[in-house]
Amino acid sequence: MENVKDVIQRYTQFISFPIELKETNEVEVDDDEKKTTEFVTEWNVLNKQKPIWCRKPDSVSEDEYQEFYKSLTNDWTNALTYKHFHAEGQLDFDCLLYLPERAPNDMFNQTNTKKKNIKLYVKRIFIMDDCDDLVPEWLKFMKGIVDSNDIPLNVSRELLQQNHILRQINRIVVKKSIELFTELAENEEQYLKFYNNYSKMLKLGVHEDRRNRDKLIKLLRYSSSNNPDNLISLDQYVETMKEGQENIYFITG
């Protein structure tokens, strides 16, 4: 029975109609100051949790977002920030992305057991949680859910990995992730937390992601002899260059 419940809750806990399972449980009953055990049979709804990613962002509270993040990731801390959006037009999908506050110890371990970061759903039905094509290597630290209305439910795992829709979703997820990091950069304290944890992944993105390289470069921060106490962007350095300075000298590590 537990195996049946696990399968239902794993794959169909967010579909829009209730799934009930008939269960028999033992209960203690007080009968004339004597406790007896009876077996009670009842129908229990297994998919009570509602998919917040299908709701409008302004209808979801901060607490709901953070509680869902913890249930999704088993993390005991809140996410640093998140982005919730719906894509429509050539593609139709809902997406909820989370940026964990702490980087995992195995962030660079890319074995199959470590890639369960962004879960793929189709029409609220769980498909897989290790889909390599949803995000590039440098963005593997992001958590969340993508729920597509375009991918056929009966697609095989092998064909799914070659599906052109996934590549299009990938581009949008990357774009929205970079937007999220750029918005976070407006809060220096919060961005420093992010940068201390994930700067190596951003630099990997600069190296590997030609399409987004210019945007990622603007997210990098550097130590400077002009501002030794803070990490600053290249644009910030240029803004404070001394009059007449024509060169920037740098040391690579």
Buried (B, 14 or more C-beta within 10 A) or exposed (E): EEEEEEEBBEBBBBBEEEBEBEBEEEEEEEEEEEEEEEEEEEEEEBBEEEBBBBBEBEEBEEEEBBEBBBEBBEBEEBBBBBBBBBBEEEBEBBBBBBBBBEBBEEBBEEEEEBBEBBBBBBBBEBBBBBBBBBBBEBBBBBBBBBBBBBBEEEBEEEEBEEBEBBEBBBEBBBBBBBEBBEEBBEEEEBBBBBBEBBBEBBBBBBEEBEEBEEBBBEBBBEEBEEEEEEBBBBEBBEEEEEEEEEEEEEEEE
